[in-house]
């Protein structure tokens, strides 16, 4: 029995689900591989991009999900730019709106 004959015997709903799973797998593989390519080696868990390429390609859908879930470390946070000190801000506000009344609000 040929593959075409076997596929013709399957219900249409099952073929549609199979098609969606194949498209989802290919999309996740592409997203994972592009992300892996763009990620610096220092942020890769295990330090080897080739290991993750093998996992993504050979383990199919689960490999891409594994890489996207645990295969990379988050990027280091950028330091916030230094702003004016709080005293300078307080002085500016006081000069614009007048000195503050330090009594508690009623």
N, C-alpha and C positions, 0 to 999 in steps of 0.2 A: 504494500500500500504506500503510495507516494505522500509526501508532505502536503501537497496541495489538496489531496483527497481527504487527509486527516483534518486539515484546517477547515475544509468545507463542511465537515460533519459537526464542528463545534457550534454552539449557540452564538448568535450575534452579540449578545451582551458580554459573553466571556471574551470574544475577540476584541470588543471595544475596551474592556478592562485591560487586556493584555497590551493593546496599543498604547493606552495611557501610561502603563507601567514602563514600557520601553522608552517612551518619550521622556518621562520623568527621570529615568535612569540616565539617559544620555545628557539631559540638561544638568543634572546634579554632577555628573562626571566632568562636564565642561566647566561648570562653575568652580568645582573643587580644584581642577588642574590649573585654571587661570589664577585662582587665589593662591595656590601653592607657588606658582611661577612668580607672582608679585610680592610674596612674603619674603623678607630677608631670612637668611639661614639661621641667624641667632634666635629668631622667634619660632622656629620649627621644633616641635617636641621630638627628641631623639637626634636632632641635628642633621639628619640625612633626608634630603628632598627625594632622592632616588627610592628610598624605602617607601615613602608615602606615595610616589607615583605607582609603584608596584601594588600597594594596598588599594589605591583608588581604582586602578585598571583591572586587577585580578579578582578583587573581592566584590566587584560590581556595585550594586546599590548600597550595600552596607559599608563598603570601603569609603565611598564619598561622604556618607553620613558620619562615619568615624572621624575622618580627617576634619570635616567642618566642625564637629563637636569637640574633639580633644586634641587634634593634631597641631594646633598652633597656639602660641602664647599671645596674650593681648599686647598691643603696641604700648610702649612706655608712654606715660602721660607727659604731655608737654608742660613745662613750667609756666605759670601765669605771669604775664608781664607785670613788672613792678609799677604800681600806681602811686599817686601822691600819698603822703602819710595822712593819717586820720586827723591830726591837728591842723594840717593845711586845709583839709576839706571843711572842718568845723569853722575855721576862720573865714573861709569864703562864704559859707552859708550865713554866718553871723553878719558879714559885711553886706550881703544882699538883703537879708530879711530882718536884720536887727538881732541883738543878743537874745538868747533863749531865756525864757522864764523857767527856772529849775523847780518850780513848785509842782507837786503831783497833780495830775489831771483829776477833775472832780466828776 
